[in-house]
């Protein structure tokens, strides 16, 4: 049976033999939460907890920025700077070779990646400003990669935990191009301040745009929701000489106090990316937060594999589809909660 990718269409029940039954979930909070739990399985428990379980009400109410669509916990995801630099031992991670031409250069919490081609390197994400030098610039050096060969830095969205190092990379890498979505470039330009300093406006990532560095390339999928200009990606890497196709989701978290229009936009984008990933044949899913894809642990597990061992990111097309079923179910539950208040 072909994997179902829309929560509206079906909920997938999974056994060791694969998908065995699909049924339409009740259009209630409980129905969507049940569908989300099934879809999460053992692959995406962190995504379920972050998107389906509202935090306790605080001074700003349930779904305030601490876990909302415009911020990470503790305000870590906003457009300003972090309130303080956390101790290095709480975030620093060694870089790791994930596949033949894909490298992890992120922190324990936030991910960044280097995709290496025959004519240069694409860096995905710029992390917090305090982490960019240690993790990205120094990480590339530790991996034996030349920072001067970085041709593009792709920013999935304009939140400080992913683009705080953008200006540093723009200043330190000769001729590098920064790519944001149109709306997020506008947000950067219009903001009074920006974590790590404002980068100079550069290239806009459009839907379907292909970014290439010789024999490595990725295709941009615009995915408004987490922010208006969120970008996601589809790309192929080589893993022990074999192709591995990846769907990269640029923005996952949602607020718990959003408008109906917000959730409708998010849901439409999730369905769009689910179809794009399925059509592409993606069997691996990456994001920019380890809580969603367990990237920190998986990256170092991949780096220490023996020849012939499977890549831990290669979870299969059905698991990738279940990720999108999960996020749609959680967003649908959040929309109902808001509507009933």
N, C-alpha and C positions, 0 to 999 in steps of 0.2 A: 504493500500500500504506500502510495506517495505521501510523504510527510505533510501534515496540515500546518499552514503558517499563519492562519488568521484565527484569533480567539472568537471572532464572531461566527466563523464557520464551524469550529469544533474544538473540543478538548481531547488531547491525545492521552491514552492510557498505554503504558509501556511495560513490557515484560522482557525477559532475557532474549526472546525471539524477535523483539522489535515492537512496532506499533501494532496493536491487535484490535483496537476499538476506538471509534471516534463518536463523541456525543456532544450535543449542544449544551453548554452550561446555562443554568438559570441566570437571568439578567438581574442578579442581586449582588450585594457585597459578598455574601457568603458563597454564592455560586462562583463568582469570579475568583475569590480567594482559594476555593477548592481547585479550580482549574489551574490557577497559578502554582499551587503546591505540587500538583501532578507534573506540570510542565518543568518546574525547577528540578525535580528529581535530585540526584546527587551531583549534578553538574553546576547548577546555578543557585546554591542556597543563599549566598550573600546578596545576590540580586533580589531574591524573594524578600529577604529581611529589610533591605533598603527601600524597596518600592511598595511593598504590600503592608508593612507594619508602621503605622504612624507613630512618631515620637510622642512622649508625654507633652501635654500642653505647657508652654513656657510663657514668658512675658509677651511674646508676639503671637501666641496661639499655636495650635497644632500646625505643623508644616512650615514653621518659620525658616529663615534662610539656612539655619544650621543643618537641615536635611532636605532642603527644597531644591527646585530646579535651577536656582541661580546661585547655589553655594554648596560647599562641602561642609562637613561637620566643623563646628567651631568657627564658622565664617571663613573657612579655608578656600572657598571657591569663588568668592566675590571678585569684583574688578579692582578692588584696592589691594594694598599690601597685607600680608599676614600681620596679625597684631604683635607677634613676637616670633623670633626664630627658635624653633624647638631644638632641643639637644640633638647633635648630629647622630648620636647612636640610635635615636628613635626613628630616623628616616633613611640614613645612608645605606645604599645597597651596592655591592660589586656588580660591574657589568657582566653580561653573560651572552654567549653565542647560542641562539635559539634554533637556528637552522643554518644551512650553508651560507646564506647571504642575508640573514636577519638577526639583529642583535638587540638585546634588552639593555637600555641605558637609563632606566628609571630609578625611583626610590622604592622603599618597601611599600609605599602607599599609592603613589602616582606613577604611571608608566610613561616611558618615552622609548622610542624605537629607532633603529638605524636600518634602512633597507639599502643594500649595496648593489650597484650595477656596474657594468663595464665602463661607464662614462661618468661615474660619480656616486654620490650618496644622497638619499632622502632621509631627513630626520623628521620623525612624527612626534609632535609635542615639544614644549620648551620648559615644562615643570615650573615650580616656584622659582622666583628670582634667586633665593638663597641656595638652591640645589643645582642650578643649571651648570655652573662651572664644574663642580665636583663630579656630577653624574654624566653630563653630556660631553663637555669639552675634555675633561680628564678621562672620562670613560672611553671615549673614542681612542684616545692615546693608549690606554691600557689594552685595548683590543687590537692594537696595531693598525688602526684606521686613521687616515690623515684628515684632520678637520678641514683642510683647505679643499678637499674633494667634495665637501657637502655643497650641493647645488640648490637644494630646497629645504625649507623648514615649514612643515604643514602644521597649522594650529587648528585643532578641531573646533575650538570655540574660545571666546574671549573671557575666560575666568582665570584668576591668578594662579591657581594650582596647575594650569596647563600652559599658560602663556607669559608667566612672570619673567621668564628668561629670554623672551623674544628679542628685546633690544640688545641684550648681551650677545646673543648669537649673531644678530645683524651687524653689530659692531666688530665682533671678533673673527668672523669668517668672510674673507674677501669675496665680493660678488654674489653672496648668497641671496636667494629670493624667499621672502616670507609669503605664505598663502593663508588667508582667512576667507570665510564666507563674507559676502557683501555686507550683510547687516552687522556682522561683528566687527569688520573694519570700521564701519560707521560708528559703532559703540566706542571703539578705542579712540577714534578721532575726537569724538564729542565729550569724552570723559575728562573731568578736571585733572585727575591724576591717574597713573597706571602703575601697577606693581612692576618694579624693575626699570621704570622709565618707559616713555611712549616710543614704540618702534615707528619708523617712517613707513607711511603707506606704500604698499607694494602690490603684488598680484592678488586678484580675486579668484577664489575657487568656485567655478560654475558647475552645475549639474552635468555629469558626463565628461567633464574635463579629464584628460589623461596627462599625468606628470611622469616623464620618463628620464632615466639616466642610463642610456644604452639598453642593455638586455633586462633591465628591471624597470617596471612601471606600475602605477596604480591609477585607478579610476575613481573620481570623486562622485559621491552621491550626496546631494544636499538633503539635510534631515532636520528641518526646523522643529523646535520643540523645547529641548533643554535650553537652548538660546535660539533666537530667530535665525542666526547664521550658522548653526552647527553643521559640520561636515563629517561625513563618514566615508569609508574607503573600501575598495575591493582590490586585492592584489595577490599575485602568486609569488611564492618563494621556492627555492630548491631545498629539500630536506633529505640529506643523505642521498643526493643525486636525483630524487624524485620530486615531482611538482606537488606543492601543498597550497591550496587556495584558501584565502583568508577573507573574512568579513570583519571589518574594523568599525566599531560603533563609537562615534565621537561624543555622544552625550546621552546618558542613561537616566540620571536622577530626575525625579519630579517633585514639585511642591505638593503638599497636602491641602493647600488652600487656594488652588488655582481656579480660574474661570472655566466654564464649560468650553469656551472657544479654545483655551489653552490645551485642554485634554484632547479635544477633537484634532487639533494640529499635531499633537504628539502621536496620537493613534494613527493618523494618516501617514506620518513619517515612518512609524514602526512597521506598518504594513508595506509601505514602499520599499524599505530596506530589506524586509523579510523576503519579498519577491525577488529583489535584486540579488540577494545572497543565494537564494535557491537556484535562480537562473544561471548564476555564475558557477554553481557547483561548489560553494564554500563548505569545507569540512572543519574549519577552525574559526574561532571567534575571539577577537581581541578587543580590549577597551582601554581606557586610560586610568582606571582605578582597579587596584588589585582585588577589592572587595567584590567586584563583578565577575572577574574571570580568573582569580587566583594567580595573576601573572607573575608576581615576585617568586613564589614557590615553583610554579611551573617552568619559568625561565631557567632557573638554576638546576631543576631536574633535567630539563632538556639538554643543558650544557654538559651534564655529567653522565649522559647515556652511553651505553656500549653500542658498537655498531649493530645495526639491525633492530634496536629497540625503538618502539613507537614514540613519536613526539607527543608529549602530554597535552599539547594544545589541539591535536588532531582528534576531536571528539566525534566527528561524523556529521553528516548533513542533517540527520534527524535531531541531534542535540542542538545544532545551530538553529534549526526551526523552532525548537522548544523554547529557546531563549526569547525569541520574538513573541511567541504565544504568551510567555510569562509576563513580559513587560506590557503587552496589551491588556492582559487580565488585570494587572495591578493598576494601570492607568484607568481602566474602566471602573474598578472598585473605588478609586479615589474620586472620580467624577460623580459617582452616585452618592458618596459620603458628603461631598460639598453641596450637592443639590438638595440633600435632606436636612441641611442645617438651617 
